[in-house]
Amino acid sequence: MEKSTYEFCNLSPCVQHDTLSDFLESCNITLKQFGLQKQSPVQCGPRIYGDLELIYILSGEGIVTIDGTAYHGFGGDMFIIPKYSICSICSEPDNPFKNYWMHLEVRDIIASEQLQNLLNGPIVHLGKDHQLLQCYHWLEQYYTKGGDGCYIGIRSVLHLIILRTIASSGVKDINIPYHRPENKNSSQFKLLQKCIRLVTDRRGSLSVNDLSKELYVSPTYIRRVFRDLLQQSPLNFIRSVRIREAEILLLSTAEPISVISEQLGFSSPYHFSGEFRKYHSLSPNQYRSIFHRADESKTPEGTK
């Protein structure tokens, strides 16, 4: 009689913890909307969403325009559409266009930017990935059935989709020091957290010198902390927060451009308009009008 044998596998430290897994866990990504689009032709937008959007093409050709630049995608391509970008999607009548789409919410502004950088859009060539398709089928099943375990199931499958997209995005050096657990208790990390809180609380309407005076540290040291942990300058971070706040105010209020400009600390409405154009190639007024036109002509519920 053959004896039974048992094999035990111990997880190595690199399997128990890795940079990308720790980062995705800390992002707290929420899947807000998900669906399958299969009508042809497609004519959607221009429109603006406050979510990160992923579109995985199953068949046909789609043309996605993001902030004025058009990209052609085919079966097996994934579009990554950044938050608050101006986007439109179209396809030809004789070229049936079928895709899975999803809207993701990442509330933390740093995590949101770093996730977009890792996905390395606006277009990633994944090919006909059968494992990725299986993930989308699982998502459909969780959404259809619901019930106990649905939330963790959707969250797990969402992480798999993001991991497969990052693996095909061409990003080779995944270096995210801000989200490393070993950095969370360092003095640099605590200082960075204070800087981020000040910048976001004041909507980006302050300078590196203002941070230096408030926190009693030198501007040089603040710049080094941002470079070491966020891999960007404090000035760049302040600008991104200020523009994100401008996007939110333009879409959610009727405040005049001059008032928004003053609230966010721009020297003049002309300065505000010039900085805003660097991000969207449109003036703040043009950006706001696109959102309101799209809002007035929304498609019936259940269509994209």
Buried (B, 14 or more C-beta within 10 A) or exposed (E): EEEEEEEEEEEEEEEEEEBBEBBBEBBEBBBBEBBEBBEBEBEBBBBBBBBBBBBBBBBBBBBBBBBEEEBEBBBBBBBBBBBBBBBBBBBBEEBBBBBBBBBBBBEBBBBBBBBBEBBBBBBBEBEEBEEBEEBBEBBEEBBEEEEEEBEEBBBEBBBBBBBBBBEBBEBEEEEBBBBBEEBEEBEBBEBBEBBBEBBBEBBBBBEBEBBBEEBEBEBEEBBEBBEBBBEBBBEEBBBBBBBBBBBBBBBEEEEEBEEBBBBBBBEEBEEBBEBBBEBBEBBBEBBBEBBEEBEEEEEEEEEB
